Amino acid sequence: MPKIATRFLDSFLPLRNWNLRVYLSGQAISLIGTWMQVTAQAWVVWSLTHSTAALGVVAMLGTLPILLLGPWTGVWADTLDRRRLLIVSQTSAMVLAITLALLVQTGVIQVWHVYVLATLLGIVTALDMPTQQAFIGDLSGMEQLRQAVVINNMLFQVSRMIGPALAGLVVARLGAALAFWLNGASFLAVIASLIIVRAAQVRRTGAADLSGFSEAVQFIRQNPRAQDLIVFTVIVTFFGISVMNILPAVASQALHGSADVLGLLMGASGAGALTGVLLVVPAVQQVRRTGLVVGAAAIWTGLWLVVFSASTRLPFSALAIFVGSMAFPVVLTTTMSTLQIMAPPDMRARLMSALLMVSFGAQPLAALMVGYSAQVLGALSAVRANGLLMAAGAAALLALRPALRSWEVHSETHGEVEHRQDTREFQLDGAQTVEV
């Protein structure tokens, strides 16, 4: 059997783990609902304001808490019971979705309502994201963490393909309120799975204060390749994800469509990313120079955003965003799995929190930047600028960091883990492994 086929099949080995399988099943249902809400909420804001700036403000409010609360949420996720934290966060998100559904259903929705709910959901997300990423490792074990991260990313991309397309149909034919109701109901699946599963968590002892986050920052400062991975992630999230915030304007102004066109564009992006997870990620894992591959993936995505910005026809636009999104998971999957493998067991959530702070937490600035630039220059010109900046930023990092171009993630990570065996004993002595 070819190596790529073997690697592809090996990616699913963690599903033999019953706890992981149950949790991911619930997560898959919930993620589809989440992407339905993201799409429907963007269309509601656009319908109320017809302002790309307003779309940027909503995106900013939804991600700003990740930046502001990141130093605490990672420490909490390493110190407290991650399973219970996720139950709380998912229940809170369900309540917010139902609230939004009621406001839209009754016709009293105003844009400031969306601003408030987006902020509250951002607070929930700030806690949920690092906790959820570390919880995957609790369920799978470190020996299968890389494959488990790939599976979780597959589910994320499947939902990103199905959720927006389904939301587009629902909003266009039945109204936006139903999309929010369905999202609220979808949380029941993941909450039920969290009640059922059990996981082995290495918990940090001591106070849940900022000293714990300082340890994670110090770890990153001592690992140049960890810094490079984080910078690549910042580049693709800052310039790539922010483009998604103005897709309603692209669908309406450039492509002369409505919610169904928006759903198709977001679905095409999700389909491309899913293809990347299924085919591109297993292939590039066999390439020894991981740093070079990650940089090339960021450049590829940026250039295809430029191509996307040149189109005013839906089929070509969908194709361009599909092809460009194929390389996006290479950066995110490599970064999230490699950082957790490099980290001490009781520091994984803090490292994820630091990563999310500087990547997704930078979205407030990115959302405002792309929103206002689209308002002034037009949506397609804003997309073009983002694509050029993404490609140029990734190329500059590769040019300025010669060691990155020859970096082999497997050998270096393994060496770093061996090197840390003695130096991290003080951390492991103070940590405890518990069943949660």
Contacts in CASP RR format, 6 or more apart in sequence:
PFRMAT RR
TARGET T0000
AUTHOR 0000-0000-0000
METHOD contacts of the structure
MODEL  1
MPKIATRFLDSFLPLRNWNLRVYLSGQAISLIGTWMQVTAQAWVVWSLTH
STAALGVVAMLGTLPILLLGPWTGVWADTLDRRRLLIVSQTSAMVLAITL
ALLVQTGVIQVWHVYVLATLLGIVTALDMPTQQAFIGDLSGMEQLRQAVV
INNMLFQVSRMIGPALAGLVVARLGAALAFWLNGASFLAVIASLIIVRAA
QVRRTGAADLSGFSEAVQFIRQNPRAQDLIVFTVIVTFFGISVMNILPAV
ASQALHGSADVLGLLMGASGAGALTGVLLVVPAVQQVRRTGLVVGAAAIW
TGLWLVVFSASTRLPFSALAIFVGSMAFPVVLTTTMSTLQIMAPPDMRAR
LMSALLMVSFGAQPLAALMVGYSAQVLGALSAVRANGLLMAAGAAALLAL
RPALRSWEVHSETHGEVEHRQDTREFQLDGAQTVEV
3 286 0 8 1.000
4 282 0 8 1.000
4 283 0 8 1.000
4 286 0 8 1.000
7 282 0 8 1.000
7 283 0 8 1.000
7 285 0 8 1.000
7 286 0 8 1.000
8 278 0 8 1.000
8 279 0 8 1.000
8 282 0 8 1.000
10 147 0 8 1.000
11 147 0 8 1.000
11 150 0 8 1.000
11 151 0 8 1.000
11 282 0 8 1.000
12 147 0 8 1.000
12 151 0 8 1.000
13 144 0 8 1.000
13 147 0 8 1.000
14 20 0 8 1.000
14 140 0 8 1.000
14 144 0 8 1.000
14 147 0 8 1.000
14 148 0 8 1.000
14 151 0 8 1.000
15 21 0 8 1.000
15 24 0 8 1.000
15 151 0 8 1.000
17 139 0 8 1.000
17 140 0 8 1.000
17 144 0 8 1.000
19 139 0 8 1.000
19 197 0 8 1.000
19 198 0 8 1.000
19 199 0 8 1.000
20 136 0 8 1.000
20 139 0 8 1.000
20 140 0 8 1.000
20 148 0 8 1.000
20 197 0 8 1.000
22 193 0 8 1.000
22 196 0 8 1.000
22 197 0 8 1.000
23 135 0 8 1.000
23 139 0 8 1.000
23 190 0 8 1.000
23 193 0 8 1.000
23 194 0 8 1.000
23 197 0 8 1.000
24 151 0 8 1.000
24 152 0 8 1.000
24 155 0 8 1.000
25 189 0 8 1.000
25 193 0 8 1.000
26 189 0 8 1.000
26 190 0 8 1.000
26 192 0 8 1.000
26 193 0 8 1.000
27 152 0 8 1.000
27 155 0 8 1.000
27 190 0 8 1.000
27 193 0 8 1.000
28 155 0 8 1.000
28 158 0 8 1.000
28 159 0 8 1.000
29 186 0 8 1.000
29 189 0 8 1.000
29 190 0 8 1.000
30 90 0 8 1.000
30 186 0 8 1.000
30 187 0 8 1.000
30 189 0 8 1.000
30 190 0 8 1.000
31 155 0 8 1.000
31 156 0 8 1.000
31 158 0 8 1.000
31 159 0 8 1.000
31 160 0 8 1.000
32 159 0 8 1.000
32 162 0 8 1.000
32 163 0 8 1.000
32 166 0 8 1.000
32 186 0 8 1.000
33 159 0 8 1.000
33 163 0 8 1.000
33 179 0 8 1.000
33 182 0 8 1.000
33 183 0 8 1.000
33 184 0 8 1.000
33 186 0 8 1.000
34 159 0 8 1.000
34 183 0 8 1.000
34 186 0 8 1.000
35 159 0 8 1.000
35 160 0 8 1.000
35 162 0 8 1.000
35 163 0 8 1.000
35 164 0 8 1.000
35 167 0 8 1.000
35 266 0 8 1.000
36 163 0 8 1.000
36 164 0 8 1.000
36 166 0 8 1.000
36 167 0 8 1.000
36 170 0 8 1.000
36 179 0 8 1.000
36 182 0 8 1.000
36 183 0 8 1.000
37 97 0 8 1.000
37 100 0 8 1.000
37 167 0 8 1.000
37 179 0 8 1.000
37 180 0 8 1.000
37 183 0 8 1.000
38 164 0 8 1.000
38 167 0 8 1.000
39 163 0 8 1.000
39 164 0 8 1.000
39 167 0 8 1.000
39 168 0 8 1.000
39 171 0 8 1.000
39 179 0 8 1.000
39 259 0 8 1.000
39 262 0 8 1.000
39 263 0 8 1.000
39 266 0 8 1.000
40 167 0 8 1.000
40 168 0 8 1.000
40 170 0 8 1.000
40 171 0 8 1.000
40 176 0 8 1.000
40 179 0 8 1.000
40 180 0 8 1.000
40 259 0 8 1.000
41 58 0 8 1.000
41 100 0 8 1.000
41 114 0 8 1.000
41 118 0 8 1.000
41 180 0 8 1.000
42 55 0 8 1.000
42 58 0 8 1.000
42 245 0 8 1.000
42 247 0 8 1.000
42 248 0 8 1.000
42 262 0 8 1.000
43 167 0 8 1.000
43 168 0 8 1.000
43 171 0 8 1.000
43 176 0 8 1.000
43 248 0 8 1.000
43 259 0 8 1.000
43 262 0 8 1.000
44 104 0 8 1.000
44 109 0 8 1.000
44 114 0 8 1.000
44 176 0 8 1.000
45 54 0 8 1.000
45 55 0 8 1.000
45 58 0 8 1.000
45 111 0 8 1.000
45 114 0 8 1.000
45 248 0 8 1.000
46 54 0 8 1.000
46 55 0 8 1.000
46 248 0 8 1.000
46 249 0 8 1.000
46 252 0 8 1.000
48 54 0 8 1.000
48 109 0 8 1.000
48 110 0 8 1.000
48 111 0 8 1.000
48 114 0 8 1.000
49 111 0 8 1.000
51 375 0 8 1.000
52 246 0 8 1.000
52 249 0 8 1.000
52 370 0 8 1.000
52 371 0 8 1.000
52 372 0 8 1.000
52 374 0 8 1.000
52 375 0 8 1.000
52 378 0 8 1.000
52 379 0 8 1.000
52 382 0 8 1.000
53 368 0 8 1.000
53 371 0 8 1.000
53 372 0 8 1.000
53 375 0 8 1.000
54 111 0 8 1.000
55 245 0 8 1.000
55 246 0 8 1.000
55 248 0 8 1.000
55 249 0 8 1.000
55 367 0 8 1.000
55 371 0 8 1.000
56 245 0 8 1.000
56 246 0 8 1.000
56 367 0 8 1.000
56 368 0 8 1.000
56 370 0 8 1.000
56 371 0 8 1.000
56 372 0 8 1.000
57 115 0 8 1.000
57 367 0 8 1.000
57 368 0 8 1.000
58 114 0 8 1.000
58 115 0 8 1.000
58 118 0 8 1.000
58 245 0 8 1.000
58 367 0 8 1.000
59 242 0 8 1.000
59 245 0 8 1.000
59 363 0 8 1.000
59 364 0 8 1.000
59 367 0 8 1.000
60 363 0 8 1.000
60 364 0 8 1.000
60 365 0 8 1.000
60 367 0 8 1.000
60 368 0 8 1.000
61 115 0 8 1.000
61 118 0 8 1.000
61 119 0 8 1.000
61 122 0 8 1.000
61 364 0 8 1.000
62 118 0 8 1.000
62 119 0 8 1.000
62 121 0 8 1.000
62 122 0 8 1.000
62 125 0 8 1.000
62 363 0 8 1.000
62 364 0 8 1.000
63 122 0 8 1.000
63 125 0 8 1.000
63 360 0 8 1.000
63 361 0 8 1.000
63 363 0 8 1.000
63 364 0 8 1.000
63 367 0 8 1.000
64 119 0 8 1.000
64 122 0 8 1.000
64 361 0 8 1.000
64 363 0 8 1.000
64 364 0 8 1.000
65 119 0 8 1.000
65 122 0 8 1.000
65 123 0 8 1.000
65 125 0 8 1.000
65 126 0 8 1.000
66 122 0 8 1.000
66 125 0 8 1.000
66 126 0 8 1.000
66 129 0 8 1.000
66 356 0 8 1.000
66 357 0 8 1.000
66 360 0 8 1.000
66 361 0 8 1.000
66 363 0 8 1.000
67 357 0 8 1.000
67 361 0 8 1.000
67 362 0 8 1.000
67 364 0 8 1.000
68 126 0 8 1.000
69 123 0 8 1.000
69 126 0 8 1.000
69 127 0 8 1.000
70 126 0 8 1.000
70 130 0 8 1.000
70 213 0 8 1.000
70 353 0 8 1.000
70 354 0 8 1.000
70 356 0 8 1.000
70 357 0 8 1.000
71 210 0 8 1.000
71 213 0 8 1.000
71 353 0 8 1.000
71 357 0 8 1.000
72 208 0 8 1.000
72 210 0 8 1.000
72 213 0 8 1.000
73 126 0 8 1.000
73 127 0 8 1.000
73 130 0 8 1.000
73 131 0 8 1.000
73 353 0 8 1.000
74 130 0 8 1.000
74 131 0 8 1.000
74 213 0 8 1.000
74 216 0 8 1.000
74 349 0 8 1.000
74 350 0 8 1.000
74 352 0 8 1.000
74 353 0 8 1.000
75 204 0 8 1.000
75 208 0 8 1.000
75 209 0 8 1.000
75 210 0 8 1.000
75 212 0 8 1.000
75 213 0 8 1.000
75 349 0 8 1.000
75 350 0 8 1.000
75 353 0 8 1.000
76 85 0 8 1.000
76 127 0 8 1.000
76 131 0 8 1.000
76 208 0 8 1.000
77 85 0 8 1.000
77 127 0 8 1.000
77 130 0 8 1.000
77 131 0 8 1.000
77 134 0 8 1.000
77 349 0 8 1.000
77 350 0 8 1.000
77 352 0 8 1.000
77 353 0 8 1.000
78 134 0 8 1.000
78 203 0 8 1.000
78 204 0 8 1.000
78 212 0 8 1.000
78 346 0 8 1.000
78 347 0 8 1.000
78 348 0 8 1.000
78 349 0 8 1.000
78 350 0 8 1.000
79 203 0 8 1.000
79 204 0 8 1.000
79 205 0 8 1.000
79 206 0 8 1.000
79 208 0 8 1.000
80 203 0 8 1.000
80 208 0 8 1.000
81 201 0 8 1.000
81 203 0 8 1.000
81 434 0 8 1.000
81 436 0 8 1.000
82 131 0 8 1.000
82 134 0 8 1.000
82 135 0 8 1.000
82 138 0 8 1.000
82 199 0 8 1.000
82 201 0 8 1.000
82 349 0 8 1.000
82 436 0 8 1.000
83 135 0 8 1.000
83 194 0 8 1.000
83 197 0 8 1.000
83 198 0 8 1.000
83 199 0 8 1.000
83 201 0 8 1.000
83 436 0 8 1.000
84 436 0 8 1.000
85 127 0 8 1.000
85 131 0 8 1.000
86 128 0 8 1.000
86 131 0 8 1.000
86 132 0 8 1.000
86 135 0 8 1.000
86 194 0 8 1.000
87 191 0 8 1.000
87 194 0 8 1.000
87 195 0 8 1.000
88 127 0 8 1.000
89 124 0 8 1.000
89 125 0 8 1.000
89 127 0 8 1.000
89 128 0 8 1.000
89 131 0 8 1.000
90 128 0 8 1.000
90 187 0 8 1.000
90 190 0 8 1.000
90 191 0 8 1.000
90 194 0 8 1.000
91 187 0 8 1.000
91 191 0 8 1.000
92 120 0 8 1.000
92 124 0 8 1.000
93 121 0 8 1.000
93 124 0 8 1.000
93 125 0 8 1.000
93 128 0 8 1.000
93 187 0 8 1.000
94 184 0 8 1.000
94 187 0 8 1.000
94 188 0 8 1.000
94 191 0 8 1.000
96 117 0 8 1.000
96 120 0 8 1.000
96 121 0 8 1.000
96 124 0 8 1.000
97 180 0 8 1.000
97 181 0 8 1.000
97 183 0 8 1.000
97 184 0 8 1.000
97 187 0 8 1.000
98 180 0 8 1.000
98 181 0 8 1.000
98 184 0 8 1.000
99 117 0 8 1.000
100 109 0 8 1.000
100 113 0 8 1.000
100 114 0 8 1.000
100 117 0 8 1.000
100 180 0 8 1.000
101 177 0 8 1.000
101 178 0 8 1.000
101 180 0 8 1.000
101 181 0 8 1.000
101 183 0 8 1.000
101 184 0 8 1.000
103 109 0 8 1.000
103 113 0 8 1.000
104 176 0 8 1.000
104 177 0 8 1.000
104 180 0 8 1.000
105 177 0 8 1.000
105 181 0 8 1.000
129 352 0 8 1.000
129 353 0 8 1.000
129 356 0 8 1.000
129 360 0 8 1.000
130 349 0 8 1.000
130 350 0 8 1.000
130 352 0 8 1.000
130 353 0 8 1.000
130 356 0 8 1.000
131 349 0 8 1.000
133 149 0 8 1.000
133 336 0 8 1.000
133 340 0 8 1.000
133 348 0 8 1.000
133 349 0 8 1.000
133 352 0 8 1.000
134 340 0 8 1.000
134 348 0 8 1.000
134 349 0 8 1.000
134 352 0 8 1.000
135 199 0 8 1.000
135 201 0 8 1.000
136 145 0 8 1.000
136 148 0 8 1.000
136 149 0 8 1.000
136 152 0 8 1.000
137 145 0 8 1.000
137 148 0 8 1.000
137 199 0 8 1.000
137 340 0 8 1.000
137 348 0 8 1.000
138 199 0 8 1.000
138 200 0 8 1.000
138 201 0 8 1.000
138 436 0 8 1.000
139 148 0 8 1.000
139 197 0 8 1.000
139 199 0 8 1.000
140 147 0 8 1.000
140 148 0 8 1.000
141 148 0 8 1.000
141 200 0 8 1.000
142 340 0 8 1.000
142 341 0 8 1.000
142 345 0 8 1.000
145 337 0 8 1.000
145 340 0 8 1.000
145 341 0 8 1.000
146 337 0 8 1.000
146 341 0 8 1.000
149 333 0 8 1.000
149 336 0 8 1.000
149 337 0 8 1.000
149 340 0 8 1.000
150 277 0 8 1.000
150 281 0 8 1.000
150 282 0 8 1.000
150 333 0 8 1.000
150 337 0 8 1.000
153 277 0 8 1.000
153 281 0 8 1.000
153 329 0 8 1.000
153 332 0 8 1.000
153 333 0 8 1.000
154 274 0 8 1.000
154 277 0 8 1.000
154 278 0 8 1.000
157 270 0 8 1.000
157 271 0 8 1.000
157 272 0 8 1.000
157 273 0 8 1.000
157 274 0 8 1.000
157 276 0 8 1.000
157 277 0 8 1.000
157 329 0 8 1.000
158 274 0 8 1.000
160 266 0 8 1.000
160 267 0 8 1.000
160 269 0 8 1.000
160 270 0 8 1.000
160 273 0 8 1.000
160 274 0 8 1.000
161 267 0 8 1.000
161 268 0 8 1.000
161 269 0 8 1.000
161 270 0 8 1.000
161 271 0 8 1.000
161 272 0 8 1.000
161 273 0 8 1.000
161 274 0 8 1.000
162 267 0 8 1.000
163 266 0 8 1.000
163 267 0 8 1.000
164 262 0 8 1.000
164 263 0 8 1.000
164 265 0 8 1.000
164 266 0 8 1.000
164 267 0 8 1.000
164 270 0 8 1.000
165 263 0 8 1.000
165 264 0 8 1.000
165 266 0 8 1.000
165 267 0 8 1.000
167 179 0 8 1.000
167 259 0 8 1.000
167 263 0 8 1.000
168 179 0 8 1.000
168 259 0 8 1.000
168 260 0 8 1.000
168 262 0 8 1.000
168 263 0 8 1.000
168 264 0 8 1.000
169 260 0 8 1.000
170 176 0 8 1.000
170 178 0 8 1.000
170 179 0 8 1.000
170 182 0 8 1.000
171 179 0 8 1.000
171 259 0 8 1.000
172 258 0 8 1.000
172 259 0 8 1.000
172 260 0 8 1.000
198 435 0 8 1.000
198 436 0 8 1.000
199 435 0 8 1.000
199 436 0 8 1.000
200 433 0 8 1.000
200 434 0 8 1.000
200 435 0 8 1.000
200 436 0 8 1.000
201 433 0 8 1.000
201 434 0 8 1.000
201 435 0 8 1.000
201 436 0 8 1.000
202 345 0 8 1.000
202 346 0 8 1.000
202 431 0 8 1.000
202 432 0 8 1.000
202 433 0 8 1.000
203 346 0 8 1.000
203 431 0 8 1.000
203 432 0 8 1.000
203 433 0 8 1.000
203 434 0 8 1.000
204 212 0 8 1.000
204 346 0 8 1.000
204 347 0 8 1.000
204 430 0 8 1.000
204 431 0 8 1.000
205 430 0 8 1.000
205 431 0 8 1.000
205 432 0 8 1.000
212 350 0 8 1.000
213 350 0 8 1.000
213 353 0 8 1.000
213 354 0 8 1.000
215 347 0 8 1.000
215 350 0 8 1.000
215 427 0 8 1.000
216 347 0 8 1.000
216 350 0 8 1.000
216 351 0 8 1.000
216 353 0 8 1.000
216 354 0 8 1.000
217 354 0 8 1.000
219 226 0 8 1.000
219 343 0 8 1.000
219 344 0 8 1.000
219 347 0 8 1.000
219 351 0 8 1.000
220 226 0 8 1.000
220 227 0 8 1.000
220 230 0 8 1.000
220 351 0 8 1.000
220 354 0 8 1.000
221 227 0 8 1.000
223 342 0 8 1.000
223 416 0 8 1.000
224 401 0 8 1.000
224 403 0 8 1.000
225 291 0 8 1.000
225 403 0 8 1.000
225 404 0 8 1.000
225 407 0 8 1.000
225 409 0 8 1.000
225 412 0 8 1.000
226 338 0 8 1.000
226 339 0 8 1.000
226 342 0 8 1.000
228 291 0 8 1.000
228 397 0 8 1.000
228 401 0 8 1.000
228 404 0 8 1.000
228 407 0 8 1.000
229 294 0 8 1.000
229 334 0 8 1.000
229 335 0 8 1.000
229 338 0 8 1.000
229 339 0 8 1.000
230 335 0 8 1.000
230 339 0 8 1.000
230 354 0 8 1.000
230 355 0 8 1.000
230 358 0 8 1.000
230 359 0 8 1.000
231 397 0 8 1.000
232 294 0 8 1.000
232 295 0 8 1.000
232 298 0 8 1.000
232 331 0 8 1.000
232 335 0 8 1.000
232 394 0 8 1.000
232 397 0 8 1.000
233 331 0 8 1.000
233 332 0 8 1.000
233 335 0 8 1.000
233 355 0 8 1.000
233 359 0 8 1.000
234 358 0 8 1.000
234 359 0 8 1.000
234 362 0 8 1.000
235 298 0 8 1.000
235 390 0 8 1.000
235 393 0 8 1.000
235 394 0 8 1.000
235 397 0 8 1.000
236 298 0 8 1.000
236 301 0 8 1.000
236 328 0 8 1.000
236 331 0 8 1.000
236 332 0 8 1.000
236 390 0 8 1.000
236 394 0 8 1.000
237 359 0 8 1.000
237 360 0 8 1.000
237 362 0 8 1.000
237 363 0 8 1.000
237 366 0 8 1.000
238 359 0 8 1.000
238 362 0 8 1.000
238 363 0 8 1.000
238 365 0 8 1.000
238 366 0 8 1.000
239 302 0 8 1.000
239 305 0 8 1.000
239 366 0 8 1.000
239 386 0 8 1.000
239 387 0 8 1.000
239 389 0 8 1.000
239 390 0 8 1.000
240 301 0 8 1.000
240 302 0 8 1.000
240 305 0 8 1.000
240 328 0 8 1.000
240 386 0 8 1.000
240 387 0 8 1.000
240 390 0 8 1.000
241 360 0 8 1.000
241 363 0 8 1.000
241 366 0 8 1.000
242 363 0 8 1.000
242 366 0 8 1.000
242 367 0 8 1.000
242 369 0 8 1.000
242 370 0 8 1.000
242 386 0 8 1.000
243 305 0 8 1.000
243 370 0 8 1.000
243 382 0 8 1.000
243 383 0 8 1.000
243 386 0 8 1.000
243 387 0 8 1.000
244 266 0 8 1.000
244 269 0 8 1.000
245 367 0 8 1.000
245 370 0 8 1.000
245 371 0 8 1.000
246 370 0 8 1.000
246 371 0 8 1.000
246 374 0 8 1.000
246 379 0 8 1.000
246 382 0 8 1.000
246 383 0 8 1.000
247 262 0 8 1.000
247 265 0 8 1.000
247 266 0 8 1.000
248 262 0 8 1.000
249 374 0 8 1.000
249 378 0 8 1.000
249 379 0 8 1.000
250 265 0 8 1.000
250 317 0 8 1.000
250 379 0 8 1.000
250 380 0 8 1.000
250 383 0 8 1.000
251 257 0 8 1.000
251 258 0 8 1.000
251 259 0 8 1.000
251 261 0 8 1.000
251 262 0 8 1.000
251 263 0 8 1.000
251 265 0 8 1.000
252 258 0 8 1.000
252 261 0 8 1.000
253 378 0 8 1.000
253 379 0 8 1.000
254 311 0 8 1.000
254 312 0 8 1.000
254 317 0 8 1.000
254 379 0 8 1.000
254 380 0 8 1.000
255 261 0 8 1.000
255 265 0 8 1.000
255 312 0 8 1.000
255 313 0 8 1.000
255 314 0 8 1.000
255 317 0 8 1.000
261 314 0 8 1.000
264 314 0 8 1.000
264 318 0 8 1.000
265 317 0 8 1.000
265 318 0 8 1.000
265 321 0 8 1.000
268 318 0 8 1.000
268 319 0 8 1.000
268 321 0 8 1.000
268 322 0 8 1.000
268 325 0 8 1.000
269 321 0 8 1.000
269 322 0 8 1.000
269 325 0 8 1.000
270 322 0 8 1.000
270 325 0 8 1.000
271 322 0 8 1.000
271 325 0 8 1.000
272 321 0 8 1.000
272 322 0 8 1.000
272 323 0 8 1.000
272 324 0 8 1.000
272 325 0 8 1.000
272 326 0 8 1.000
273 325 0 8 1.000
273 326 0 8 1.000
273 328 0 8 1.000
273 329 0 8 1.000
275 322 0 8 1.000
275 326 0 8 1.000
276 325 0 8 1.000
276 326 0 8 1.000
276 327 0 8 1.000
276 328 0 8 1.000
276 329 0 8 1.000
276 330 0 8 1.000
277 329 0 8 1.000
277 333 0 8 1.000
279 326 0 8 1.000
280 297 0 8 1.000
280 326 0 8 1.000
280 327 0 8 1.000
280 329 0 8 1.000
280 330 0 8 1.000
281 329 0 8 1.000
281 330 0 8 1.000
281 333 0 8 1.000
281 334 0 8 1.000
284 290 0 8 1.000
284 293 0 8 1.000
284 297 0 8 1.000
284 330 0 8 1.000
287 293 0 8 1.000
288 408 0 8 1.000
288 410 0 8 1.000
289 405 0 8 1.000
289 406 0 8 1.000
289 407 0 8 1.000
289 408 0 8 1.000
290 334 0 8 1.000
290 407 0 8 1.000
290 408 0 8 1.000
290 409 0 8 1.000
290 410 0 8 1.000
291 398 0 8 1.000
291 404 0 8 1.000
291 405 0 8 1.000
291 407 0 8 1.000
291 409 0 8 1.000
292 398 0 8 1.000
292 404 0 8 1.000
292 405 0 8 1.000
292 406 0 8 1.000
292 407 0 8 1.000
293 330 0 8 1.000
293 334 0 8 1.000
294 330 0 8 1.000
294 331 0 8 1.000
294 334 0 8 1.000
294 335 0 8 1.000
295 331 0 8 1.000
295 394 0 8 1.000
295 397 0 8 1.000
295 398 0 8 1.000
296 327 0 8 1.000
296 394 0 8 1.000
297 327 0 8 1.000
297 328 0 8 1.000
297 330 0 8 1.000
297 331 0 8 1.000
298 327 0 8 1.000
298 331 0 8 1.000
298 390 0 8 1.000
298 391 0 8 1.000
298 393 0 8 1.000
298 394 0 8 1.000
299 390 0 8 1.000
299 391 0 8 1.000
299 394 0 8 1.000
299 395 0 8 1.000
300 324 0 8 1.000
300 326 0 8 1.000
300 327 0 8 1.000
301 324 0 8 1.000
301 325 0 8 1.000
301 327 0 8 1.000
301 328 0 8 1.000
301 387 0 8 1.000
301 390 0 8 1.000
302 324 0 8 1.000
302 386 0 8 1.000
302 387 0 8 1.000
302 388 0 8 1.000
302 390 0 8 1.000
302 391 0 8 1.000
302 394 0 8 1.000
303 387 0 8 1.000
303 391 0 8 1.000
304 320 0 8 1.000
304 321 0 8 1.000
304 323 0 8 1.000
304 324 0 8 1.000
304 325 0 8 1.000
305 324 0 8 1.000
305 383 0 8 1.000
305 384 0 8 1.000
305 386 0 8 1.000
305 387 0 8 1.000
305 390 0 8 1.000
306 384 0 8 1.000
306 387 0 8 1.000
306 388 0 8 1.000
306 391 0 8 1.000
307 320 0 8 1.000
308 317 0 8 1.000
308 320 0 8 1.000
308 321 0 8 1.000
308 324 0 8 1.000
308 383 0 8 1.000
309 380 0 8 1.000
309 381 0 8 1.000
309 383 0 8 1.000
309 384 0 8 1.000
309 387 0 8 1.000
310 380 0 8 1.000
310 384 0 8 1.000
311 317 0 8 1.000
311 320 0 8 1.000
312 380 0 8 1.000
334 409 0 8 1.000
335 355 0 8 1.000
336 352 0 8 1.000
336 355 0 8 1.000
338 409 0 8 1.000
338 413 0 8 1.000
339 351 0 8 1.000
339 352 0 8 1.000
339 355 0 8 1.000
340 348 0 8 1.000
340 351 0 8 1.000
340 352 0 8 1.000
341 413 0 8 1.000
341 417 0 8 1.000
342 413 0 8 1.000
342 416 0 8 1.000
342 417 0 8 1.000
343 351 0 8 1.000
344 420 0 8 1.000
344 424 0 8 1.000
344 427 0 8 1.000
344 428 0 8 1.000
345 428 0 8 1.000
345 431 0 8 1.000
346 427 0 8 1.000
346 428 0 8 1.000
346 430 0 8 1.000
346 431 0 8 1.000
347 427 0 8 1.000
370 382 0 8 1.000
370 386 0 8 1.000
371 382 0 8 1.000
373 381 0 8 1.000
373 382 0 8 1.000
373 385 0 8 1.000
374 381 0 8 1.000
374 382 0 8 1.000
377 385 0 8 1.000
397 404 0 8 1.000
398 404 0 8 1.000
398 405 0 8 1.000
END
